[in-house]
């Protein structure tokens, strides 16, 4: 019998003697068609087992829980404000007009992005107009007890944006929708430096 796996990968070529023995044990004669059918069925069975194992692994919750995100006050001296950001957040950009912090979340697909901006809003309507200037629609907006304005935009896909405005500065916090409470907490921490 000739080796029918010459067009297959090297791994399949190495497995050929084993497959021949299995095919003969399964009752295949030494005909090429029976052997190829048996090999195709074996490959399909192995692929189905691998797919089922991958589906089970994807459905299982992750064994390791993500470490909690600890917030730490960070002063933005150029703008005279302080706000709480994740303690291991990187500073992506810093200038007198804007400072951006970023914290990659476990898995590397998402991040918490905090931007302190060098302008504010005098009232809630101005805050709403600024928050929706580029895109998005407002899902919530309110004037906080201390006169600051908070605007939460409707989720866009998996992302959520929260804005907090003082009369002179603002903070824009972006991250996954599951982190909405954390985004609110970060943006609401925007205060003038003491």
N, C-alpha and C positions, 0 to 999 in steps of 0.2 A: 504494500500500500504506500502511495506517495504521500509526502507531507503537504496537506492542503492549507497549511497556515503560512505559506511563504509570503502571502500578501498581508499578513497580520503583523502586529507589533512584535518586537523581540520578546516581550513578556508572554504573549500568547504562544510564540514559537517554543519558549522554554517549557510551557505548560502542556505542549502537544502530547508528549508520551503519557502524561497523567490523564488527559482528556480521552485519548485512545483507549486506555484501560477502563475508564469509566463508561465509555460508549459501549465497549464490548461486554462489560458487566451488566449494562442496562439492556442488553439483548440486541444491539445493533449488529448487523453483519459487517463485513469489512467494506461495504459499499460507501462511496464518497457522499452520496445524498443523505444517507442515514447519519453519517458522522457529522456533516455540516448542520443538519437539523438538530442533532443532539447538542452541538457546540452553541448554536444560536439559542436554544432553550436554556442552556446553562448560563450564557451571558445575560439573557433576559432575567433569569431568576436572581443572579448576583446583582444586577442593576436595580431590580425591585427591592431587594433586601437593603441595598445601600440607600435608596430613596426613602424607605420606611425608617431606617435608622436616623437619617438626616431630619426627617419630619418629627420623630420623637425628640431628638435633641433640641430642635427649634421650639417645640411646645413646652419643654421643661423650663421652669424658672431658673435663672442664673443662681449658681450655688453661692457665689461671692456677692454680697451686697455691696453696692457702691459706697465708698466712704462718705460720711456726711460732709457737706460743704460748710466750712466755717467762714463767717464774714468778719472782716477786720476793717476798722476805720482807715481811710486813706485820704490824705490831704492833697488837694489839687491847688498848689500854691499860686499858680498863674491866674487862677480864677477866684481865689479866696473862698473856696468851699471844701467841705469834707463830706465824704459819703462812705458807706460800708460796701466793700466789694469782697469777693472770695479772696482769702488771704494769700493764695498762691496764684492769683491772676497776674497775667503779664500785661505790661503797658505796651500797647501796639503803636500808639501815636500820642504825642504831647506837644501842644502849642498853646498860644494865648487864646486861640479861638475854640479849640476842642481837644479833649483828652479821651482816649479810648482804652478800656481795659478788657481783657478776654480771659476766660477760664474754660478750657476744653473739658467736656464732660466725659465720663467713662465710655469707652467704645470709640471715641474720637469722631463720631458723626456730628455731634451737636456741641454748642458752646453757649456760655452766658456771656453776652457782650454788653458792656456798659459804656455809654458815651456821655461825658459831661460837656455841655455846650455853652459857649460864651454869650448866650442871649436867653431871655426869659419871655414871660407873657404877663401882661398887666391884668388880664381877666380870663375867665373860663372860655369865652368865645374865641379869644386870640389863641389860647392853648389848643383848643379843638382844631382851629384852622391850621396851625402849624403842624400838629400831629398828623393831619390828613393831607398835607400839602402835596406829597409825592404820590401817595396811594393809600388805600385802606379806608375802613369805615369805623366809626366810634361805636364801641359796645357799651362803654361806661365812661362817665366823666363827672367829676365832683370837685368842689372847693373844700380843701381840708381845713381843719380847725385853725391852723396857724396862717391861713390865707394863701397857702400854696395850692396849685391846681394839679389834679391827677387825671390823665386821660388813658384809657385802656382801649386799644384797637381790637377789632374782631380778629380771631386767628386767621392767618393765611397759610394754609397747608398745615405744617407741623410747627410753625413759628408764631410766637406771641410777642407783642410789643406793648410796653408800658412807658408813659412819659410823666414826669413831674416837673412843674414849672414854678420858679420863684419869679419875682419881678425882674431879676437881672440874669438868672442862670436857669439851665434846665438839664435834666438827665433823661436819656433814652436807654431803656433796658430791653434787650432782645434775647429770646431763648425759646426752648421747646414749650409747647402749651402745657405740658405736665409741670413745668416750673413756674406757673403764673404767680403763685403766692410768694415764691422767692424773688421773682422779678419786682413785684410790688414792694417787698421789704427793702430791696436794694435801692430802688428809685426813691422811695419815701424817706430814705436816710439822708437825702441831699440837704445839707445845712450850711449856713455861712460858717467859715472857720472862726474859732474863738481867738 
